[in-house]
Amino acid sequence: MNNPSNLTKIYRVSELTRLIKTTLEDEVGEIWVEGEISNVRRPASGHWYFTVKDENAQLSAVMFRNNQREVSCELKEGIKVRIFGLISVYEKSGQYQMTVRIIEPAGIGALQAAFEALKKKLAGEGLFDPARKKALPLLPQHVGIVTSPTGAAIHDILNIISRRFSNLHIVLFPVRVQGEGAAAEIAEAIDFFNAEGKMDVLIVGRGGGSLEDLWCFNEEVVARAVARSDIPVISAVGHETDFTICDFVADLRAPTPSAAAELVVGRKTDFAANLANFARRLTRATREHARGLKARLVSAKNSYVFREPANIARQMRERLDHIASRLEHSLQNLLREKQQTYDEFNLRLIHAIKAMAQLRKTDLKRLKAQIQSISPVAVLERGYSITYRQDGCILKTAAQTHAGERITTRLAAGMIDSDVVAGRLNSTKQE
C-alpha cells in the first residue's frame, strides 16, 4: 500500500472524473450490449434516455436525436434489445453511461447463433486473451495485405501509406473476401506470409457489408490462421460498427481498412516531431541531473559528517547503548509478568482439581443411595417375597404350578422349600 504522504498529486473532482472518463473510453470504448429496456424518458430536447438491464445489473444510456433515424424498433419498457455505442462518463453526475448509436431488437438467427458459439469456444481456448497478443512494430518496413485486389479497402490502404511513407515495401496477397471458399483463401494467405517470414506486420480485411458478406471472417479456419501467425495481425473488417471473430483473435482491431493503414505507419512528420521533443527532454533532464549531482557533492563536502566523523560514531554508540539498556529492562519486565501469570494459573488449576474431586465424591454417594433404593433386596426388606420353580422360572400366578411340584420362596432372610398340593401349600422345610 502506498504511503499517503508520498503521493504528491492531489486531484480535483473534475480532474479525477475526466481521468476515469478517458480511461473508460480508451480501454472499453465502443461495444455491443444486450439487455431489457426500462425507465424510458423522452424530454423536449428529443433525446432518448433509458436504462438497459439484466437480472444482475443495469446501465444508463442516452441516444441523441440525430442517431434515431435508423432505429427500426419501438423503444418501450420491457423489450430486449442490442445496443452499440461508446462507454463514457457523464461528468456532472459522475455516472458512467453509454452513448448509443445503434439499437436493434434482440433475436439470434442462425448466423448469429453460429457466431456466438464459435466466439464462446475460442474464448474458452484463450485465443482472445490479451496476454497472447503481439505488439506492432514502431516503424515496419515490410507490410503484407490480405484482401481483394479490386475492393475499396486496398485502394484506401495504399493511398494512406503512400502519403505517409512512400518507401515502404508492400505485398498484396489477393483473395476473395466473401462467398464460398473465401475463408480458406484468407487462411492460406496468412500462412503463406508466415512461411516466407519477410513481413513485419499483416493487414487482413475488407470493406463494409452485411453479416452474410463478412461471414468468411467469422469462420474458424481464419481464426486459427490468425491465432498461429507469428507476424502481428491487424484485423480491418467492415465499418466501425462491424465486429467479426477475426477482430477478437487478431493482435489489433482497426475499425476500418483506412484506420489499419494509419495504425501501421503513422505520420512521418509526427515521428520527426516526437524525436525532436524527446531530444529536448533528454537534454534538459541530463542538465538537471548533473546540477543535482553537483549540489549533492557540495552539500556532502560541507556536511557535519565529513567534518567530524568521530563525533557521529560516538553518538551512534551512545544510541546503541541506550537501546540495549531499554531492551534488557523490557525483557526483565516481560519475564516477571510471565512468571506471575504462570503462578496464578497453577493456583487456579489446583483449586479447580480439588473442587472437581469433592464434587465427584458427593455424586458417588448420591448414586449409591439411589441404586440401593431400587435393588431387589430392598424390596424384600419391605415384606415381599419371590417364589420360583426348580428350573428357576419365577412364578407370577398359581396356574404356573401343578400338584407334587417343589417350589422355593425367597424372603428377606432365608428361603422356604414347599411342595404343591391341591389348593394349598404343604411346608416341608424352613431355613
N, C-alpha and C positions, 0 to 999 in steps of 0.2 A: 504494500500500500504506500502511495506517495505521501510524503510529509507535507501537510498543507503549507507550512512555512517556506517550502522550496518552490511552490507554484506561484510564480510572479504574475502570470496572466490572469486578470480579473475581467470576466465578460459582462457586458451589459446584456439585459434580457433580449433586446433586439438582435444583438450580435450572435448570441447563442442560438436563438431561433433561426436566424439566417444560416448559421453553420449546419444546423440539423436539416433545414430545407435543402441546402446544396448537397449534403450527403445523401439524402433520400433520392433526389433527382439524379445524382450521378451513379449511385450504387444500385438502385432499384429501377428508376426510370419509367419507361412506358411498358405496361404489361396488360395481359388479359385477366379479368377477374369474373368469376361466375357466382351468382347468388340470387337472393329474393329481394324484390323491391319493397321498400316501406318508407313512410314519412315523406311522401312526395309533396313538394311545395313549388308553386308557380307564381312568383311575385310579379308585380307590374313591369319589371325590367325585361321579362320574357325568358330569363334564365331558369333552368330546372335545378332544383336542389332536392336530393333524395338520399336514402341510405340503402346500401346493399348488404345483406346479412345472410348468415347461415346459422346452424344450431349453436355455434360456439362464439361467434364474434360478429362485429358489424363495421362497415366502412362508410364514412361520409363521402358524398360525391356531388359534383356540380357539372352540368352540361350547359355551356353558353349558347346563346340563341343562334349564332352563326354556324354551329355544328349540328343543329337539329334537323336540317332539311333531309338528311339521308336516313333518318330513323324510320324503320318500317313497322315497328310495333308500337302499340299504345302504351305509354308509361303509366301504370296504375299499380295499386297496392297488391302485393301477393304474387305477381308474376315472376318467373325465373328468367334471368337474362344473362348474357355475357357482355361485359363492357370492356372497352380498351381505352387507355388514357395514361396520363402522367401522374405518378405518385409524388405529392409535394406537401407543403405545409402552408396553411393559411396563417400568416404571421400575426395578424391582430388578435386571434384567439389562441394561437399556439397549437392548433389542432391539425393533425395530418389528414389529408383527403386526396381523392382522385379527381383530376380534371379530365372529364370523359370526352372522347372524340367519336366513339362508335358504340352503339347499343344494338345488340342482336338478341332475338329470342333464343333461349337455351333449348337445345334439342340436338342430339348427336346422330348424324346419319352414318351410313356405312363407312365412308372415307374418314369421317371424324373419329368414329369408334376405332378404326384401324390405326389412325394417327395416335390416339391416346394409349392404345395397347402397346404399340412399339415404343412410344415415349416412356411408358412405365417400365417396360422390360429393359431398355438401355440404361435408364436412370438407375435401376437396381444393380446393373453391372458396373456402375461407376463411370460410364462414358461421358456423363455431363459434369463430372467432378472438376471444379476449378483448379484443383491441385495438379491435374494432369495436363492442363492447357499450357501451351508453349508461348513465350513472348515473341513479338515481332521484332525483326532486326531493325536497328535505328536507321541505317542507310543501305537498303538492299540494292544489289547491283543486277540481280537476275530475277525476273518475275515471271512465273508461269500462270497462264489464264486458261480455265476450263469453262467454255461457254460456246454458244452458237456463233459461227463466223459471220452470220447475216443479221443478227439481232441488234437492237439498240444498245444493249449492255456493253458489247465490245467497243462500239464507237465512243460511248461515254467514257469508258476507262482509258482508251488510247488518247482521247483529247486532253483529259486532265493530266495524264502522265507526261505527254509531250510538252505541255505548257510549263510544267514544273521541273521535270528532269528529262530532257530530251535524249540524254545519252544512256538511259537505262536499257538493258538487254531484256526484251520481252519475247516470250514464246507462247503462241496460242495453240492449244490442242483442241481442234474443232469437234464438237459433239452435238447431238440432238439434245434439246432441253425440255422436251415434252413428248408424250406418246410412248408406245411400246418399245422397249429396248433402250430408251434414253438413259435409264438408271445404270444399266450395265456399261454403257459407253462412258458415263461420267466416272464411274469407279475405275474403269480401265485407264482413263487419262490420269487420275490421281496416282495410281500405281506406277504408271509409266514415268512420271516426273520423279517419283521417289527412287525408281530403279536407276535413272540417269544420274540423280544426285547433284545436279548442277544449279538448281533453283534455290533462291534464298527464301521465297515466300510464294504461296499459291492463292489465286483468287478463283473461287468456284461459285458460279451463279448465273442469273438471267434476270430479265425484266419482270414486271408485274404480270398478274393473271389470276384466274380463278383457282380454287383449291385443286380442281382436276388438272389444270395447266401446270401447276407447280408440283404435282404429286411425285414425280421422279426424284425430287429432293427429299421426299419423305420415306423413301424405300430403304430397307435395311442394308442392301448391298452398298449404297452410297455412304450411309452412316458408318459402316465398318471400314470402308476405304479411308474416310476422313480420320477415323479414330486411330488407324495404324500408320498414318502418314508421319514420317519423321520431319517433314517440312511443315512449318507453320501454315495453317489454312485459314483464310478469311472466307466466310460464307456471306454471299451478297445475292440473296434470292428475293425477287419481287420488290414490292414497295415497302415503305417504312412499317406498315401495319401487318405485313405478312410474316408469319413465323413457320419454319419448317424444322424437321428433325435434324437436317444438316446444320441449321443455325445453332442448335443446342450442343452438337458434338464438336463443331469447329472451335478452333482456338480463339477466334474473334468473330462476332457477327457485325456486319455492316448493314445499315437499313436499306441501302440501295447500292448498285454497282458503282455509281459515281463516288459515293462515300467510301467504298472499298479502295478505290484508287487514291483518294485523299489520305486514307489511313496508311497506305503503303509508302507514299513518297513525301507527303508533307510539302511545304513550300521552301524552295531554296533560299528565298530571302529571309524566311523565318529562322532557318538554321544559321544563316550568317549573323542575324541579329542576336540570336541566342548565344552564339560563340563569342561575339564581341561583349555581350553582357557578362558572360562567365569570366572572360579575361579581366574585365574591370573589377568584378567582385573578388577574383583571386588576388589581383594586385593590391586592392585595398585591404583584404584580410591578411595578406602577408606583412604589409607595413604595420598594421595594428598589432599583429602578433609580435613582431620584432620590437615595437615600442613597449609592449607589455613585458617582454623578457628583460629589456634593458632596465625598466623601472623595478622589477623584482630583484635584479642584480644589485642595483644601487641600494635598495631597501635592506637586502641581506648584508651588504657590506657595512652599513651603518647600524645594524641591529645590536641590541644588548648581548645577544647570544655570542656573536663573534668577538665582541669586546671583552666580555667577562665569562668565558665558558666555565671556569672553575666554580663561580657563584651559582650558575644554573645547575651544575651537577650536585653541589651541596644542597640546594633547595629540593632537588628531586629525592636525594637520600633521606632528608628530613620528612618529606611527604610519605615515603615508603615506610619509615619507622612508625609514623603516626598511624598509618593504615594497618600495619601489622599489630600494633598495640590494640587498636579498636577491634580488630578481628579476634585476637586472643580473648579479650574481655567478653565479646559476644558469644564465643564458643563456650566459655565457662558458664555464663548465664543460661545458655541453652541446655547444657548438661545438667545443671541444678534443677531446671524446670522439668526436664525429662525424668530425673530420679524421683522428684516429688510426685509426679504423676504416676510413676510406676508403683511407689509405695501405697498411694491412695487406692490404686486399682487392686493390689494384693489384699488390702484390708477389706475392701468391699466384697471381694471374692470369698474370703474366709467367712464373713458374716452370712453370705448367701448360702454357702455349703451347710453351715450349721442350721440355718432356718429350714433348708430342704430336708435335712436329716430328722429334725424334730417333727416336721410335717408328716414325713413318711411313717414315723413311729406311731403317731396318733391315728393315721389312716389304717395301719395294720391292726391295731386294737379294735377299731370300729368294724373292720371287715370280719375279724374272728368272731365277734359277738353276733354279727348277722348270720354267719354260717352256722354257728351253734344253735341259733334260734330256729332254724329251719331243718335241722338234722332229724332223722327218724328216731334217734334215741330220745331227743327232747319230746317228741310226740308220745312215746311210750311212757315217759315220766309223768305225763298228764293223765294216765289211767287207760290208755288204749293198748290193744294187743294185735299181733299179726299171726294168722293161722295159715299153714301151708301143708300140702301133701308131701309124701315121701320123695316124689320126683322134683320137689322144690317149687311147684306151682302154688302161688298164693291164692287162697280161697276168698271169693267175694260173695258167693251165695251157697246155700245148703245143697242146691241141685248139683253142685260140682263134686259131691261125695256119694259113696254107696256103703251099704252095711258091711261091717267087718274090716273096713279100711282104716289104717292107722294114720292119724294126723298129728301135727305138732303145733303148739301155741306158744309164741314167744311173748313174754312180759317184760316190764322194765327191769326186773331182777329175776332171772331164771326162766325155765321153759317147762311146758307140760306136754307129755305124750298122751294121746287119747285114742280109743277105738270107737268107731261109729256103729251104733245100734239103731234100731228102728225108732225114730222120733226123739232120740236123746243121745247124750254123750256119756260114755262109761269111763270114768277116770281110773287109770291103772298105774300111773307113775307120776311122781312130782319131784322135781329137782329143787 
